[in-house]
Amino acid sequence: MSNQRQHPRTPMRCRIKISHPDIGDLYGFTRDLSDGGVFVENSDLVVLPAGTEVQGQVQDMPIEAPVLAMVVQRAIEGEGIGLAFLDTDSEAGG
């Protein structure tokens, strides 16, 4: 059995807002989460091609969650999109 994932996935369901100028704000639910990214269930998100940068924010928290930069890795028609977290701390050359 070969698993080429860099980070193990953890099943996790929470509401998340995905924002992009082409689609506005769309809401979905996370399917699973890892240190490297998240899969978001919302079939309307599949219009975003791989490589598209979006912003995501978990909803319904006791305090406002941070807005994270992510990039579309894959889309599954009728299901949603896999997103990878972008490391915004490395912009200063790290």
C-alpha positions in Angstrom: 0.0 0.0 0.0 1.5 3.3 -1.1 0.5 6.6 0.5 2.4 9.6 -1.0 0.8 12.2 1.3 3.3 14.4 3.1 0.9 15.0 6.0 -1.6 12.6 7.5 -5.3 13.6 7.2 -7.6 14.0 10.1 -11.4 13.8 9.5 -12.8 17.2 10.6 -16.1 18.9 9.8 -16.6 22.6 10.3 -18.1 25.4 8.2 -15.6 27.4 6.2 -15.8 30.5 4.0 -13.8 30.5 0.8 -13.3 33.9 -0.9 -12.0 34.7 -4.4 -12.8 37.6 -6.7 -14.3 35.3 -9.4 -16.8 33.6 -7.1 -17.2 36.0 -4.1 -17.7 34.2 -0.8 -18.9 30.6 -0.8 -19.4 28.5 2.2 -18.7 24.8 2.5 -17.7 22.2 5.1 -14.3 20.7 5.6 -14.0 17.0 5.0 -10.5 16.5 6.3 -7.6 18.5 7.5 -3.8 18.0 7.6 -0.8 20.2 8.4 -0.6 20.9 4.6 -4.2 21.6 3.6 -7.9 20.9 3.7 -10.6 19.5 1.5 -13.7 21.7 1.3 -17.0 20.2 0.3 -19.0 22.5 -2.0 -19.6 21.5 -5.6 -19.7 25.2 -6.7 -16.0 25.5 -5.8 -14.9 23.2 -8.6 -15.0 26.1 -11.1 -11.7 27.3 -9.5 -8.8 25.7 -11.5 -5.7 24.2 -9.8 -3.2 26.9 -8.9 -5.9 29.5 -8.0 -5.2 31.3 -4.8 -8.1 31.8 -2.4 -8.7 32.9 1.2 -10.4 30.7 3.7 -11.8 31.4 7.2 -13.4 28.9 9.6 -16.8 30.0 10.7 -18.9 29.7 13.9 -15.9 30.0 16.3 -16.2 31.7 19.6 -13.8 34.3 18.3 -13.1 35.4 14.7 -10.8 32.8 13.1 -7.8 34.0 11.1 -8.1 34.4 7.3 -5.6 31.9 5.6 -4.2 32.0 2.1 -4.6 28.8 0.2 -4.1 27.4 -3.3 -6.4 25.0 -5.1 -4.6 21.6 -5.6 -7.4 19.6 -7.1 -11.1 19.6 -7.8 -13.5 16.7 -7.6 -16.6 17.3 -9.7 -19.8 17.2 -7.6 -17.8 17.2 -4.3 -15.4 20.1 -3.8 -11.8 21.1 -3.8 -8.5 20.2 -2.1 -6.6 23.2 -0.9 -3.0 23.6 0.3 -2.1 26.2 2.9 0.3 28.9 1.6 3.1 29.9 3.9 2.8 33.7 4.1 5.5 33.9 6.7 8.2 32.9 4.2 7.6 36.0 2.0 10.6 37.7 3.7 12.9 35.2 2.1 12.5 32.3 4.5 
